């Protein structure tokens, strides 16, 4: 039995569909990430799953029991599902330990374990006006976790965080499943956040799930250019008379005698672990990701696409 079943969810706002017949399942401890452009329905879907927004049609089953919307209950939300918005709030002028004590449903030992996982034990005596944005977010997360949810919904958890605090939060979210056995679902605009974490990815456009699958599949075998663009740079080449999708790392610079195509380097960008080259071909320009240095703008290069990594769009 699935932990979560979302079946035919529909939602209209101002006469237009925000969600249309959206369906998927989530198993216990399965990590699901939702991707899509702004306005594609991601946050609305997540709020309906959490019982915070009323659906116009369809149903959400959590542990085989229907999740009721806010129009059906006195207090919105489901006790087994926690939702962390990117616009979370903490009450002012309270010490961290006071804020957490009001929400805690656990033993002192279990709560302390959560505080350790969230990296906030050293913040307990501080007031929230003495905290950074990243520290406040980790406290808001701990405040949800001590209510003992079985499913945690994270809506853009990495927005507005600097690299250091983002790295800490990513480690914490990974630990939630490993150490606390909590099932997680998250929304993110960053492909790297999604691809390195998720077991399953849902891609949304115009209120519908247009592709779902493993991170490897949505990255390497997108159904269309919209999905391809969400997860990084890509190239469209004509190979064997077909328009072919291929990622930059799957086009190699090779000796002249092994080259399939000849081009001139228009741009060289250094990214630390690799270089990205824009190479002008007779018919178009392609981006290549390579570890080779010493290549300069204006150089002539020979390239060979990895045909076993090429993909033909199916829709």
C-alpha positions as CSV (number, residue, x, y, z in Angstrom):
1,X,0.0,0.0,0.0
2,X,1.3,3.5,-0.9
3,X,1.9,6.0,1.8
4,X,0.3,8.7,-0.4
5,X,-2.1,8.4,-3.3
6,X,-3.0,11.5,-5.3
7,X,-5.8,10.9,-7.8
8,X,-7.3,13.2,-10.4
9,X,-6.7,16.4,-8.4
10,X,-8.2,19.5,-10.1
11,X,-8.1,23.1,-8.9
12,X,-9.5,26.3,-10.5
13,X,-8.7,29.9,-9.7
14,X,-10.6,32.8,-11.4
15,X,-12.1,30.4,-13.9
16,X,-8.8,28.9,-15.0
17,X,-7.4,25.5,-14.2
18,X,-4.3,25.6,-11.8
19,X,-4.3,21.8,-11.6
20,X,-5.8,19.4,-14.1
21,X,-6.3,15.7,-13.3
22,X,-3.0,15.3,-11.4
23,X,-2.2,11.8,-10.2
24,X,0.8,10.0,-8.7
25,X,1.7,7.8,-5.7
26,X,4.5,8.0,-3.1
27,X,5.8,5.0,-1.1
28,X,7.1,5.2,2.4
29,X,10.6,6.7,2.5
30,X,10.5,7.4,-1.2
31,X,11.9,10.9,-2.0
32,X,9.9,12.8,-4.5
33,X,10.9,16.1,-6.1
34,X,8.5,18.4,-8.0
35,X,9.9,20.6,-10.8
36,X,8.4,23.1,-13.1
37,X,8.3,26.7,-14.2
38,X,6.7,29.4,-11.9
39,X,3.0,29.1,-12.1
40,X,2.9,25.4,-13.1
41,X,0.9,24.4,-10.0
42,X,3.6,22.9,-7.8
43,X,2.9,24.8,-4.6
44,X,-0.9,24.5,-5.0
45,X,-0.5,20.7,-5.4
46,X,1.7,20.5,-2.3
47,X,-0.8,22.6,-0.2
48,X,-3.7,20.3,-1.3
49,X,-1.7,17.3,-0.3
50,X,-1.1,18.8,3.1
51,X,-4.8,19.7,3.6
52,X,-4.1,23.4,3.4
53,X,-5.9,24.2,0.1
54,X,-9.2,22.8,-1.0
55,X,-9.2,20.8,-4.2
56,X,-12.2,21.2,-6.6
57,X,-12.0,17.6,-7.7
58,X,-10.1,14.3,-7.1
59,X,-8.8,13.1,-3.8
60,X,-5.6,12.7,-1.7
61,X,-5.3,9.5,0.4
62,X,-2.7,9.4,3.1
63,X,-2.3,6.0,4.7
64,X,-5.4,5.1,2.8
65,X,-7.5,7.8,4.5
66,X,-8.7,10.8,2.6
67,X,-7.0,14.1,3.4
68,X,-9.7,16.7,4.1
69,X,-9.4,20.3,2.8
70,X,-9.6,23.4,5.0
71,X,-13.3,23.9,4.1
72,X,-14.1,20.5,5.8
73,X,-12.2,20.9,9.1
74,X,-11.9,23.4,12.0
75,X,-8.1,23.7,11.7
76,X,-6.5,23.3,8.2
77,X,-3.9,20.6,7.8
78,X,-3.4,16.9,8.4
79,X,-1.7,15.8,11.7
80,X,0.5,13.3,10.0
81,X,1.7,15.7,7.3
82,X,3.9,18.8,7.9
83,X,4.4,21.6,5.4
84,X,7.3,24.0,5.4
85,X,6.7,27.1,3.3
86,X,9.5,29.3,1.9
87,X,7.5,32.1,3.7
88,X,7.7,30.5,7.2
89,X,7.2,32.6,10.3
90,X,8.5,32.4,13.9
91,X,7.1,34.4,16.7
92,X,9.3,37.4,17.7
93,X,10.9,38.0,21.1
94,X,11.1,34.3,22.1
95,X,14.1,32.2,22.8
96,X,14.5,29.2,20.5
97,X,13.9,26.8,23.4
98,X,10.6,28.5,24.2
99,X,9.4,28.4,20.6
100,X,10.1,24.7,20.3
101,X,8.7,23.7,23.7
102,X,5.2,24.9,22.7
103,X,5.1,22.5,19.8
104,X,7.0,19.5,21.2
105,X,5.1,16.2,21.3
106,X,8.2,14.0,21.9
107,X,10.3,12.9,24.8
108,X,13.2,15.1,25.7
109,X,15.6,12.5,24.3
110,X,13.8,12.2,20.9
111,X,13.4,16.0,20.6
112,X,17.1,16.5,21.4
113,X,17.9,14.0,18.6
114,X,15.9,16.2,16.1
115,X,17.7,19.3,17.3
116,X,21.0,17.6,16.6
117,X,19.9,16.5,13.1
118,X,18.7,20.1,12.4
119,X,22.0,21.5,13.7
120,X,20.4,23.9,16.2
121,X,21.4,22.7,19.7
122,X,23.8,25.6,20.0
123,X,21.0,28.1,19.3
124,X,18.6,27.3,22.1
125,X,19.3,30.3,24.3
126,X,19.2,32.8,21.5
127,X,16.1,35.0,20.6
128,X,15.0,34.7,17.0
129,X,16.1,38.3,16.2
130,X,19.6,37.1,16.9
131,X,19.4,34.4,14.2
132,X,20.4,34.3,10.5
133,X,17.8,33.4,7.8
134,X,19.3,29.9,7.5
135,X,19.2,29.4,11.2
136,X,15.6,30.5,11.4
137,X,14.7,28.1,8.7
138,X,16.3,25.1,10.5
139,X,14.4,26.1,13.7
140,X,11.1,26.2,11.7
141,X,11.9,22.8,10.3
142,X,12.6,21.4,13.8
143,X,9.4,22.9,15.1
144,X,7.5,20.8,12.5
145,X,9.5,17.7,13.1
146,X,8.8,17.6,16.8
147,X,5.1,17.2,16.0
148,X,6.0,13.7,14.7
149,X,4.9,13.9,11.1
150,X,5.2,10.9,8.8
151,X,5.4,13.0,5.6
152,X,7.3,16.3,5.3
153,X,6.4,18.7,2.4
154,X,9.2,21.2,1.6
155,X,8.2,24.1,-0.6
156,X,11.4,25.7,-2.1
157,X,13.4,25.1,1.1
158,X,16.6,26.4,-0.5
159,X,15.4,29.8,-1.7
160,X,17.2,32.8,-0.4
161,X,19.9,30.8,1.3
162,X,23.6,31.4,0.8
163,X,25.9,28.5,-0.2
164,X,26.9,27.7,3.4
165,X,23.4,27.5,4.8
166,X,22.1,25.8,1.7
167,X,24.7,23.1,2.1
168,X,23.8,22.6,5.8
169,X,20.0,22.3,5.0
170,X,20.7,19.8,2.1
171,X,22.6,17.6,4.6
172,X,19.7,17.9,7.1
173,X,17.1,17.0,4.5
174,X,19.1,13.9,3.5
175,X,19.4,12.9,7.2
176,X,15.6,13.1,7.7
177,X,15.0,9.9,5.8
178,X,18.2,8.2,6.9
179,X,18.1,9.0,10.7
180,X,14.5,10.0,11.4
181,X,12.7,7.7,8.9
182,X,10.5,10.6,7.7
183,X,9.2,10.5,4.1
184,X,9.9,13.8,2.2
185,X,8.6,15.6,-0.8
186,X,10.2,18.9,-2.0
187,X,9.9,21.6,-4.6
188,X,13.0,23.2,-6.1
189,X,13.9,25.3,-9.1
190,X,17.5,24.1,-8.9
191,X,18.2,21.0,-11.0
192,X,21.2,20.0,-8.9
193,X,19.1,20.0,-5.7
194,X,16.6,17.6,-7.4
195,X,18.8,15.3,-9.4
196,X,21.2,14.5,-6.5
197,X,18.4,13.9,-3.9
198,X,15.2,12.5,-5.4
199,X,14.2,8.9,-6.1
200,X,11.4,10.1,-8.3
201,X,10.8,13.4,-10.1
202,X,7.5,14.9,-11.2
203,X,7.7,17.6,-13.9
204,X,4.8,20.0,-14.1
205,X,3.6,22.4,-16.7
206,X,0.3,24.2,-16.9
207,X,-1.1,22.3,-13.9
208,X,-0.3,18.8,-15.2
209,X,2.4,16.3,-14.6
210,X,3.9,15.9,-18.1
211,X,6.7,13.5,-17.1
212,X,7.6,11.4,-14.0
213,X,10.5,9.1,-13.5
214,X,13.9,8.7,-12.0
215,X,16.3,11.6,-12.0
216,X,18.4,9.8,-14.6
217,X,15.4,9.4,-17.0
218,X,14.1,13.0,-16.8
219,X,17.7,14.3,-17.3
220,X,18.7,12.0,-20.1
221,X,15.4,11.2,-21.7
222,X,13.1,14.3,-21.4
223,X,9.8,14.1,-23.2
224,X,10.3,17.6,-24.8
225,X,12.5,20.7,-24.7
226,X,10.6,22.2,-21.7
227,X,11.7,19.3,-19.6
228,X,15.2,19.3,-21.1
229,X,15.7,23.0,-20.2
230,X,14.5,22.5,-16.6
231,X,17.4,20.2,-15.8
232,X,20.3,22.0,-17.5
233,X,21.9,22.9,-20.8
234,X,21.3,20.7,-23.8
235,X,21.9,20.6,-27.5
236,X,19.8,19.7,-30.5
237,X,21.7,18.1,-33.4
238,X,20.7,16.5,-36.6
239,X,22.0,12.9,-36.5
240,X,21.0,10.3,-39.0
241,X,18.4,12.7,-40.3
242,X,16.7,13.1,-36.9
243,X,16.6,16.0,-34.5
244,X,18.5,14.6,-31.5
245,X,18.8,15.8,-27.9
246,X,22.1,15.4,-26.2
247,X,23.6,16.9,-23.0
248,X,26.9,18.9,-23.2
249,X,29.0,16.3,-21.4
250,X,28.1,13.7,-24.0
251,X,29.8,15.5,-26.8
252,X,33.6,14.9,-26.8
253,X,36.5,16.7,-28.3
254,X,38.5,14.2,-30.4
255,X,41.5,14.0,-32.8
256,X,40.7,15.2,-36.3
257,X,40.6,11.7,-37.7
258,X,38.0,10.6,-35.2
259,X,35.8,13.7,-35.4
260,X,32.2,13.6,-36.7
261,X,31.8,17.4,-36.9
262,X,34.2,20.3,-37.2
263,X,33.7,23.6,-35.5
264,X,35.2,26.8,-34.2
265,X,35.3,27.7,-30.5
266,X,33.3,30.9,-29.8
267,X,33.4,31.0,-26.0
268,X,35.3,29.3,-23.2
269,X,33.9,29.4,-19.6
270,X,35.7,28.0,-16.6
271,X,33.5,26.3,-13.8
272,X,36.2,24.9,-11.5
273,X,35.6,21.2,-12.1
274,X,35.1,21.7,-15.9
275,X,35.0,24.0,-18.9
276,X,32.1,24.8,-21.1
277,X,32.7,25.6,-24.7
278,X,30.4,27.1,-27.3
279,X,31.4,25.5,-30.6
280,X,30.1,27.0,-33.8
281,X,29.2,24.3,-36.4
282,X,28.1,25.0,-40.0
283,X,24.4,24.8,-39.1
284,X,24.2,25.7,-35.4
285,X,26.2,26.2,-32.1
286,X,26.6,23.5,-29.5
287,X,27.7,23.6,-25.9
288,X,30.3,21.1,-24.8
289,X,31.4,20.3,-21.2
290,X,34.9,19.1,-20.9
291,X,37.8,18.7,-18.4
292,X,40.4,19.7,-21.1
293,X,42.2,23.0,-20.6
294,X,44.3,24.9,-23.1
295,X,41.4,25.3,-25.6
296,X,41.0,29.0,-26.5
297,X,38.4,31.1,-28.3
298,X,39.0,30.9,-32.0
299,X,40.5,27.3,-32.0
300,X,39.2,24.8,-34.5
301,X,38.1,21.6,-32.8
302,X,36.7,18.2,-33.9
303,X,33.8,16.7,-31.9
304,X,32.0,13.4,-31.7
305,X,28.6,13.1,-30.0
306,X,28.1,9.9,-28.0
307,X,25.3,8.3,-30.0
308,X,24.4,5.9,-27.2
309,X,23.6,9.0,-25.1
310,X,21.5,10.7,-27.7
311,X,17.7,10.9,-27.3
312,X,14.9,11.5,-29.7
313,X,12.0,13.4,-28.2
314,X,8.8,11.4,-28.3
315,X,6.3,14.3,-27.9
